[in-house]
Amino acid sequence: MATQTTATQRTAKANGVTEPSHPVTDQLKETLHSSVDKLADSAGVAEENIRQTASKSAENMSARKRLAEQKWQASKVRQYAIENPVATAGIAFAAGMLVTSLLRKK
């Protein structure tokens, strides 16, 4: 009987500690570790792609902002607003009243 018990409970050394061997559990553990490792690798690749895309988007938005600022600096609307601030305020007020009257629910 003692030989049967030792035959079914094989021992394996891991980190200097003897543990009973469970082949199904060990196989499941290895499969799960492999799956987690693959998932971690995929997540790393996805994170890198997201970071690169975000960086490119930030550069693109920065370039568009500079272009919009250059267009605004050369704009005739800006020049008119600087030369006629009171008229510009009156136009803005009238436009606001018009939009408000069109959007107001009756």
N, C-alpha and C positions, 0 to 999 in steps of 0.2 A: 503494500500500500504506500509506503514511503517513496518508493521509486516512481509510482504513478503520479503522486503529487508533485515531485520535483520535475517530472517530464512535462507536465501540463503547465507548470509555473516556471518557465524559463526566465532566467534573469539576464538583464542587459545593463551594462554600466553606462551611465550618463552623468557627467560631471562628478564622477567618483562615488555616486550613490547607486546602489543596486535597486532596481525596480522590477516588478513582475512584468513580463511581456504580454501584451494584448495585441495580437496581429490586426484585428479589425479596427480597433481604436487607433493604433499606430498608423494604419493606412489612411483612415479618415483624417487624422491629424495632418499627415503629410499632404493630402489632397487639399485640405482647407488652407494650409500654409501656402501652398502653391497658388491657390486662387487669390488669396489676399495679396501675395507678391505681384501677381499679374495686374490686379486691380490698382495697386499702388503705382506700378509703372505706367499704366494707362492714365491715371490721375495726374502724374507728373508731366506726361506729354501734353495732356489737355491744359494744364496750368501754364505751361510754357507757351502754347499757342495763344491762349487768352492774353497773356502778358505782351506778346509780340503784337497782337492785334490792337490792344489798348495803346501801346506805344505809337504804332502807326497812326491810329485815330487821333491821338493827341497832337502829333506832328501835323497832320492834315488840318485839324481845327485851328492850330496856331497859324498856319499859312493862310487859311481863309480869313482869320481875324485880321491879319496884317493887310491883306488885300482889301477887306471892307473898310479898314481905317484909311487906307490910301485913297480909296474912292470917295469916302466922306470928306477928307481934307480937300479934294479937288471938286467937290460938289457945288453946284450953283445954289442949291437949297441952303447949304451951310452958309455960303457967302451972303445970301439974301437975309437969313436969320441974324447974322452978325450986323449987317448994315441997317436993318429995320426990326429991332426987337419988339416994339409995340405992335406993329402990324402982324408980326409972327405970332404974338400972344393972342391977338384978335382972331386970326385965322384958326389957331388951335382951339380957342373957345368956341367958335362957330362950328367947327368940325365936330367937336365933342357934343354940342347941343343937337346937331343933325343926327349923329349916330344914336344918341340917347332917345330922340323922338322916334327914330325908326325901329329901335329895339324894344321900346316900351310896350308892354302888353296892355291892351285896352279892355 
